[in-house]
Amino acid sequence: MVRTKKVKAAGRFGAGYGTYLRNRLNAVEILQRVKQSCPHCKKPGVKRLAAGIWHCEKCGVQFAGHAYTLNK
């Protein structure tokens, strides 16, 4: 995977996709990888397992939510 400071993880796509789409992709990917706060125990430790499936590392609860972030 090609990764640079300027384009971050979107460097895997070439220039043909355009900067607007690559910037939007970076924003979504950064949000989905941030640890969210659990709606059950209120502690930050929820990670995204798949699209819409979340798992709290603190209390062990697995639940469904939005695809990329819990709070939309």
N, C-alpha and C positions, 0 to 999 in steps of 0.2 A: 504494500500500500504506500503510495506516495503521499507524504505529508510535509507541508511547509508552514512557516509561521503565518504567512499571509492568507492562504486558503484553507488551512487546517485539514480536517478529515475529508473535505470535498476535493482535495487534490487528486483523488482517485478518478475523478471525472475530468475530461479534457476541457479545453477552451471552448469547444463546440456547444457546451451546455449554457454558457453565459454566466456572468458574475451574479446576476440577480438570483437565479435558481440555486447556484452554489452557496450563496449567502443564506438563503432561506433554509437549505438543507443543513448547514452548520448550526443555525439557531435551533432547529428541531432536534438534532442529534445531541446538542449540549444539554437541552432541557430533559431529554429522556434518560440521560445517563446520570443526572444529579440525583442524590438520595433525597427522597420525598419524606414528609412526615406521615406517620401511620394514623389513619382515622380511628383506630381502636385504642392504641396505647399512647398516642400523641408524641411518640419519640421519632426522631429522624433516623430511619433505617430501612425504608421501603425501597426495594429495587425492582426494576422492570424485568420480568422473565420473558415475556413475549408481548405481542400487541394486545393491550388491554388486560394482561394478567400481571398482578403485582404480588410481592411477597415481603412481609416484614421480617427482618432478621432478628429483631428484638423479641417479639412475642410469638413469632412463628405462624401468624395468620396469613393465609393466601386468599386473595379476593380479586374481583374484577373491577375495572375502572375505565378511565379514558385511555386511548391508545398510546399517547406519548407522555402525558403528565396526569397527575391525579387531580390537580386544581385547574379547571378550565374556565 
